[in-house]
Every structure is written in structure tokens, then in C-alpha cells.
Amino acid sequence: MKCYIVIELKVKEFEPEYIGKLNFYISAINELVRDESDHPTIGILLCKNKDNFEVEFALKDINKPIGVSEYRYKELPENIKENLKTLEELTAELKHWTENEN
């Protein structure tokens, strides 16, 4: 299955407006990046904690595949830290990508 996945990480408790922002990101990927052969873009929202009742109502009329989950974080293992890109590397890649799109 070839599709894009948008993951948004929030360091706060779930807020219903987070779904609207994630929906915006998914729509942007679908319009600007995704092609006809790709499956629908999936959105994943990770929050410090969530109230399932609020999440259910926030997702009620959303027609895109979005999931909301909690996370628990202590510290990343060294082997993962070493393989993550720095902010500077990510910024350079994004700049390069946007320049090549224009």
C-alpha cells in the first residue's frame, strides 16, 4: 500500500482544534503531493493524553483516515538519536524540495 502518512506530535493534552489542523495538512498533501496511484493520505495525531469522548466528537464528520493516540516519552535510545536528522538538515531538505517544486 503506497500512501503518505502525516504524523503530528503534540506535547500537550488533546484539543479538538488539532483535528482541524491535521485535516488541513492531509488536504495539502493530497492536493500538492499525492498522485492518482497513491492510496488516501493517513493522519496520525499523537498527544500527551486524550479524552476519548472529545476525540470521538472531533472526528465525527471528518471523512479522512485520522487516528489519535497518546504517547509516553522518557528518552530515545542512543541508536535512534544517532539516526535522526538535525533541525538544520531537515530545514535544508525542505528548502531544497520546495525550490525544486517551483
C-alpha positions in Angstrom: 0.0 0.0 0.0 1.6 3.2 -1.1 0.3 6.3 0.7 1.6 9.3 2.6 1.3 9.5 6.3 1.2 12.8 8.2 2.2 12.5 11.8 1.7 15.4 14.2 3.2 15.3 17.7 1.7 17.5 20.4 3.4 17.9 23.7 0.0 18.9 25.3 -3.3 17.2 26.0 -5.6 16.7 23.0 -7.6 19.7 21.9 -10.4 19.3 19.3 -8.9 22.0 17.1 -5.8 19.8 16.5 -8.0 17.7 14.2 -8.8 20.7 12.0 -5.0 21.4 11.6 -4.2 17.8 10.8 -7.1 17.7 8.3 -5.5 20.8 6.7 -2.1 19.1 6.4 -3.7 16.0 4.9 -5.6 18.1 2.4 -2.4 19.9 1.4 -0.6 16.6 0.8 -3.5 15.2 -1.2 -3.6 18.3 -3.4 0.1 19.1 -3.8 2.0 15.8 -3.5 -0.2 12.7 -3.8 -0.8 11.3 -7.3 -3.6 9.1 -8.6 -1.8 5.9 -7.9 -1.4 6.6 -4.2 -3.9 5.5 -1.6 -5.5 8.2 0.6 -3.2 10.0 3.0 -3.4 8.9 6.6 -3.2 11.3 9.5 -1.9 10.3 12.9 -2.1 12.7 15.9 0.0 11.9 18.9 -0.9 13.8 22.1 0.4 13.8 25.7 -3.0 12.5 26.7 -6.6 12.5 25.4 -10.2 12.2 26.4 -11.9 9.6 24.1 -15.2 11.4 24.3 -13.6 14.6 22.9 -11.8 12.7 20.2 -14.9 10.9 19.1 -16.8 14.2 18.6 -13.8 15.9 17.0 -13.6 13.1 14.4 -17.4 12.7 13.9 -17.7 14.4 10.5 -14.1 14.1 9.2 -14.0 12.0 6.1 -10.3 11.3 6.0 -8.4 8.5 7.8 -7.2 10.1 11.0 -6.2 8.3 14.2 -5.5 9.9 17.6 -3.3 8.3 20.3 -1.4 9.1 23.5 2.3 8.7 23.9 4.6 8.2 26.8 8.1 9.5 26.4 11.2 9.2 28.6 14.2 9.3 26.3 15.2 8.0 22.9 17.8 5.2 22.8 21.2 6.4 21.5 21.0 4.3 18.3 17.8 6.1 17.4 19.1 9.6 18.3 22.2 9.0 16.1 20.0 8.3 13.1 17.7 11.2 13.4 18.3 14.3 11.3 19.1 17.6 12.9 16.8 20.6 12.5 19.3 22.1 10.1 19.3 19.0 7.9 15.5 18.9 7.8 15.3 22.6 7.0 17.8 22.2 4.2 15.9 19.3 2.7 12.6 21.2 2.9 14.2 24.2 1.2 15.7 22.0 -1.5 12.4 20.2 -2.0 10.4 23.5 -2.3 12.9 25.1 -4.7 12.7 22.0 -7.0 8.9 22.1 -7.0 8.9 25.7 -8.3 
